[in-house]
Amino acid sequence: MKGNRFSSKLLASALCVLTAGAAAAQTAPEEIADCPERAAGVYHSYEYRPAEAEPVPEGYVPFYISHYGRHGSRYHSSEAHYTAPLVPLREAAAAGTLTAAGRAVLAKGEALAADAAGRYGDLSPRGVREHRAIAERMYAAYPEVFSTADGRECRVESRSTLVPRCILSMAAFNERLKELDPRIRMVRTASARDLSYLANGERDKDMDKAAREVADSAKRAWLHPERLLSALFTDEAPQVADPQRFMWDLFMLTSIAQDIDRPEWAFYDIFTPGELYALWESLNAYCYLTMGPSLRFGDPVVASARPLLRDFVETARRVIDGKEPLAASLRFGHDVYLTPLAALLQVEGASARVASVDEVRSCWSIEKVSPMAGNVQFVFFRNAAGDVRVRVLYNERDARLPLDGGPYYEWEALKRYCERLYE
């Protein structure tokens, strides 16, 4: 069994890696068909997609990095995510009305539920590895930033929200940097004092409720569970109170298997390609409407990222002016803050504003916008004359902003651009 587990894990990882290079040219259905884990959207584990980068301008050396990262892969946040789809399956099993496929899904679901007991919302070992890997790539890409040669002090300041999975993501990131150079000085905090920008939760509750209602209406229109029910149950009228909700709950359950390194417990195969795409589209629309830049509901959502962007700019200004001796500022939080930040910055691919839910699929994909461990990085470079350039990375790829001079933006121009966004 152990050998099968790791074979399954390697196969799933290989399929994602092999298709990642061509992903930009593919439509969402093709991407999901090639790697079903992508259908999990906001639950998709971090998929590192390296891209060829333009060389650093001659004479410029990196000296500071400013970062915000979502926590890494985790367990579902509540027991209900596990038990909701299992109740009708258990009842049907007791009545002898499950098909072979239904019994297989129940067995996998029970395994997922048992494994998650007492761990709801916890960072998983995969989540730890994701942040360690991002830290390692950052260290390798910008050795000058983290250098302690000739007695140089390298001070890294990290701040997290108060949620344990964020704190442990911060710890994993810091730990890897410290392993790479034990002389790096780490300063880290998880304090309510920083929540005003790390996790600015000022949202309009009525608007949020309206956004959820629109998303639910779209989901009801897109999901057709009849075939799925006939594949799982032998009786013509299975005792499922809400078939669409049951289909959705099954999708939520299988989506989390990747985040805990258990591909053998996933059951994407019970859905047809069309059903899986409809499930992805439903989740994608929900995320877009509730935490993205939608034309109808997005204004207060995007505005909520202003304090975070201000902290990026003001901390960088102090570092550049020599008032704060920092090599890196690392921040750890959640998707509901990373997603608005990307939209506020107007990152290409993360900031499209449309009104109709039917348009979202063509311009915005949550698994690319905010996967587990998703991140924004501002990397600062300086030449001998003191001129500063900034490379903006989104999930470790160059971010395209509506600003001339990329991907190594002039600091003064980028600063003015950001200030206009948050002032």
Residue, then its C-alpha position, 0 to 999 in steps of 0.5 A: m500500500k505504501g508503494n502504491r501511495f507514493s507511485s500515485k503521488l509521483l504520477a499526479s505530480a508528473l502530470c501537472v508538471l508536464t502540462a504546466g509549460a503549455a498552460a498559458a496557451q490552453t483553455a480551462p477545460e483542457e488544463i483541467a482535463d490534463c490535471p484534474e487537481r486544478a479544478a479545485g481552484v482555491y484549494h489547488s496546491y501550489e503549482y510552481r510554473p517557472a517562466e523564462a525571465e528577462p536578465v537583470p539590467e546591467g549593474y543592478v544588484p538585488f538588496y531587498i525583498s517585500h512579500y505577502g504569501r497565503h498559507g500553504s496547503r491545509y485540511h478543510s476548515s470544518e468537519a462539515h466539509y467531510t461529513a456532509p457528503l458522507v451522510p447520504l452515502r452511509e445511509a445508502a450503504a446501510a440500505g444496500t443501494l450503493t453501486a460499486a462506484g458509490r462504495a469506492v467513493l464512500a471508502k475514500g471519503e471515510a479515509l479523508a474524514a478520519d485523517a482530518a479528525g481534529r485537524y480542521g484548518d491545520l497546515s498540512p505537511r505539503g503546506v510546509r514543503e510549499h513554503r520551504a520550497i518558495a524560500e529556497r528558490m528565493y534564496a537561490a535567485y537573490p543570494e546578495v539579499f541574504s548574504t552574510a559574507d564579511g560580517r554583513e547583517c542579514r535581517v529578515e522580518s516576518r509577520s503573520t496573522l494569528v491563525p495557526r496555519c499562517i504562523l506555521s507557514m511563516a515558521a516553515f519559510n523562516e526555517r528553510l532560510k535559516e538552514l541555508d544560512p544560520r547567520i541570517r537574523m530572523v525577527r518574527t511576530a504574530s500580533a493583532r497589531d498587524l492585522s489592520y494591513l495583513a488581514n483587513g477584513e472591512r467588507d460590506k456584509d450586505m454586498d457579500k451576501a448578495a455576491r454569494e446569492v448570485a454565485d449560488s444561483a449560477k451554481r444551480a444553473w450549471l450543475h446537473p447531478e442526475r447522471l452522477l446520482s445514477a452512477l453512485f446509487t442503484d435505486e431510481a430515486p436515491q434519498v438525497a435531499d439536495p442533489q446539487r448540494f450533494m454533488w458540490d459537497l463531493f467535489m469539495l471533499t475530493s478537492i482537498a486530497q491533493d493538499i494532504d498528499r493523498p491522491e489515492w483518496a481522490f475521486y475526480d473520476i466520478f465526474t465527467p469532464g463537463e461536470l468537472y468543468a462546471l464544478w470548477e466554473s461554479l467555484n471560480a465564479y464564487c471566488y471572483l464574486t466574493m473576493g475578486p474584482s467583479l464589476r458588481f461587487g468588487d469595489p470594497v473588496v479591492a479597496s480592502a487591500r489598500p493598507l497592505l499595499r501601503d505597508f509594502v511601499e512605506t516599508a520599502r521607502r524606509v529601507i531605501d532611505g537607510k532608515e530600516p536595515l532589512a533584507a526582506s519583509l515577509r508577510f503571511g495571510h490568506d487568499v481573501y487578502l492576497t486576491p484583492l492585493a493582486a486586483l488592486l495592483q492590476v496584475e494581468g490575469a488577476s484583475a479583469r472586471v466583468a459583470s456577468v458570471d458567464e464571462v468570468r471563465s474567460c478572464w480569471s482563474i482562481e487556481k492561478v490567482s490564489p492557490m495554496a501558498g500563492n504569493v506576491q514579491f517585490v524584489f528591489f535592485r540598486n546600481a552604483a549610482g543609487d538608482v532603484r528598480v523593482r521586479v514584481l512577481y506574482n506566484e514567482r512569475d513576472a507580473r504585468l502591470p499597466l505601467d511602462g518599464g517592466p519587468y524591472y520597474e523604476w522605483e519612483a514610477l512604481k511608488r507613484y503608481c501604488e500611491r495612487l492606488y491606495e490614497 
